[in-house]
Amino acid sequence: MHSRAWILAGSLLAFLTVALGAWGAHALRGALSPEILEVYEVATRYAMYHSLALILLGVWDRPGRLSAAAGVCFLAGIALFSGSLYALALSGIRGLGAVTPFGGLAFLIGWACFAGAALRDRGRV
């Protein structure tokens, strides 16, 4: 994906994350238990971290397979990690938590790819 696409994806996901976070803070505060609300907040926090990582990836603007893999892993991590936690918090279906570790693994692989791209690129300014 082109660097502008990472910036666009990260910006749109950050927008969505702010909206979901505000909805959770206001509309869900009385509807969910404090423990489940914490699960929702973790989903929001990690979605925002990785939305910003996508923007950073786009601003860094170093095309390559490792950079692309990092972005794809960040997107997958948001969908799997945050998505499963949102779904768990809103539906109460505990089995959805089984998906969450795959999202965490995608985040880890994404950061490793990002680091690998930076190491490979160390000679460029």
Buried (B, 14 or more C-beta within 10 A) or exposed (E): BEBEEBBBBBBEBBEBBBEBBEEBEEEBEEEBEEEBBEBBBBBBBBBBBBBBBBBBBBEBEBEEEBBBBBBBBBBBBBBBBBBBBBBBBBEEEEEBEEBBEBBEBBBEBBBBBBEBBBEBBEEEE
